[in-house]
Amino acid sequence: MSHIVTVNVEIRDAEAVRSACHRLTLSEPVHGKHRLFSAEVVGLAVELPDWRYPVVCDLSTGQAHYDNYNGHWGGQT
């Protein structure tokens, strides 16, 4: 069984997300519909190194969604 985490944050600025990705040398975030293990979410996806699924920022609600299966699909540190 998958463990999808929803974090209550306020991520509403796409340019701030792009700038953070650039500073951290991550790939350019991509807006659209993205698959997590057992769900689909819409938003700005950020690919993290060695993570199976992206972190998806829903700019309309400010929430970030991700699924790393309690650290099995991506390091939490």
C-alpha positions as CSV (number, residue, x, y, z in Angstrom):
1,M,0.0,0.0,0.0
2,S,1.2,3.5,-0.9
3,H,1.6,6.3,1.5
4,I,0.7,9.7,-0.1
5,V,1.6,12.7,2.0
6,T,-0.2,16.0,1.8
7,V,1.8,18.9,3.4
8,N,0.0,22.1,4.3
9,V,2.1,24.8,2.8
10,E,1.6,27.9,0.8
11,I,3.3,27.4,-2.5
12,R,1.5,29.7,-4.9
13,D,4.2,31.4,-7.0
14,A,5.4,29.4,-10.0
15,E,8.3,31.7,-10.6
16,A,9.5,31.1,-7.0
17,V,9.3,27.4,-7.6
18,R,11.3,27.7,-10.9
19,S,13.9,29.9,-9.2
20,A,14.3,27.4,-6.3
21,C,14.8,24.6,-8.8
22,H,17.4,26.6,-10.7
23,R,19.3,27.4,-7.4
24,L,19.2,23.7,-6.4
25,T,20.2,22.6,-9.9
26,L,17.0,20.6,-10.3
27,S,15.2,20.1,-13.6
28,E,12.7,22.8,-14.7
29,P,9.3,22.1,-13.1
30,V,6.5,21.0,-15.4
31,H,2.9,22.0,-15.1
32,G,0.2,19.4,-15.9
33,K,-1.4,16.2,-14.6
34,H,1.1,13.9,-12.8
35,R,0.8,10.4,-11.5
36,L,1.8,9.5,-8.0
37,F,1.7,5.8,-7.1
38,S,-2.1,5.6,-6.5
39,A,-3.3,9.0,-7.5
40,E,-3.2,11.7,-10.2
41,V,-2.7,15.3,-9.2
42,V,-2.5,18.5,-11.2
43,G,0.1,21.1,-10.6
44,L,3.7,22.1,-11.1
45,A,5.9,19.0,-10.7
46,V,9.4,19.1,-9.3
47,E,11.6,16.1,-9.9
48,L,13.9,15.3,-7.0
49,P,17.1,13.3,-7.4
50,D,16.5,9.5,-6.9
51,W,12.8,9.9,-6.2
52,R,10.3,7.7,-8.1
53,Y,7.5,10.3,-8.2
54,P,7.7,14.1,-8.3
55,V,6.6,16.6,-5.7
56,V,3.6,18.4,-7.2
57,C,2.7,21.9,-6.2
58,D,-0.9,22.8,-6.6
59,L,-0.6,26.6,-6.9
60,S,-4.4,27.1,-6.6
61,T,-4.5,25.6,-3.1
62,G,-0.9,26.2,-2.1
63,Q,-0.5,22.4,-1.2
64,A,2.4,20.1,-2.2
65,H,1.7,16.4,-2.8
66,Y,4.2,13.6,-3.0
67,D,4.5,9.9,-2.5
68,N,7.8,8.4,-1.5
69,Y,6.4,5.4,0.3
70,N,7.8,6.3,3.7
71,G,11.3,6.8,2.3
72,H,11.4,3.7,0.0
73,W,10.9,5.7,-3.2
74,G,13.0,8.7,-2.2
75,G,15.2,9.9,0.6
76,Q,13.6,12.2,3.1
77,T,16.7,14.0,4.2
